């Protein structure tokens, strides 16, 4: 059966893989993503320069996120979410507890927490029960983990 519509993958260029891969490992593992073991040199060894995590959709298709090194001349530039391009990436959580688990994982590795888990029900533009956490990766990319009851039905 053909799959059309859901995201297949996102690649994120990172300035320093040695900082970003442990960050994303904690983030995605707390969300329940699996790290793929790819048989290519960049993904192998004690200091890989690339890493990929994924999750399967109910229809069997996969969604993956890969981190890869940025160009050497750009590696120290912080991400500016107010420039053209994505402002932030939001990931669904199946419960408030998952949002809290990701928060604990981020605190444990010393990640920059932009907004602690908060119920946004009373904030204009958010659904009832919208519960989210916002963090920044080592390059300043803003990530959200959100439990949205209506979306989980």
Secondary structure, DSSP 8 states (H G I E B T S, - for coil): ----SS--EEEEEES-HHHHHHHHHHHHHHHT-EE---SSGGG-STT-S-EEEEEE-TTS-EEEEEEEE--GGGTT----TTSSS-SEEEEE-SSHHHHHHHHHHHHHTT-EEEEEEEE-TTSTTS-TT-EEEEEE-TT--EEEEEE-GGGG-
